[in-house]
Amino acid sequence: MTLLLEIEEAAHELRIRRSKLYGLLASGALGSVKIGRRRLIPQEQLTAYVARLQEEALAGR
């Protein structure tokens, strides 16, 4: 399992476009780290985001 994903990899994992991923980062829905000039998304951030989406879907039923 990869601990840190590049922007393109994270977008691919979530099946969204890069622009949508940047929007999630800007809104604080996803966290990231910066190593040098690279912006990386921790795998656990993706997992937590999907879990929140599932909780919201269940709450909306």
N, C-alpha and C positions, 0 to 999 in steps of 0.2 A: 504494500500500500504506500502510495506517495503521500508524504506529509504536507508538502507545499505544491500548489498548482499554479502555473502561469495563467494569465487572464484567459487566453485562448482555450487552455485545457479545462479550466473551471466552467467556462461558458459551454463547452462541449459536454461536460458531465451533466450540467443542468438542462441541456438541450435548448439553450437560449442564445441570442446573438450577443456579441461583445458589447454593443451599445446598451443593451438591457442590463448586462452585468455591471458595467460602469455606473449605471443608474442605481443599482442595488448598493454598490459601494458608496456612492455619494449620499444616499439616503440613510446609510447606517444599517441597512438590513443585512449586509454582509461585512465582515471585518477582513482586514488584510494586513500584511506586514511588508516592509520595504527592506530589501537587502541590496545595498549599493543603489543602482538605478532601477532595479527590478521590483515590480509590485507583485506579490505572491499571495495567494489565497490559501489559508490552512484548510486541510480536508475537513476538519471538525466544524468549520464555519459552514461548509456546504451541507453537512449532515444536520446541523442545528437549524439551518434555514428550511430545509425540506421538512423537518419535524414540526416547525412552526406552521408551515403551510398545511400539513396534515391536521394539526390541532385546530386551526382556523376552519378547515373544511368540516371537521366533525362538529365544531361548535355551531356552525351555520345550518346544521340539519334540523 
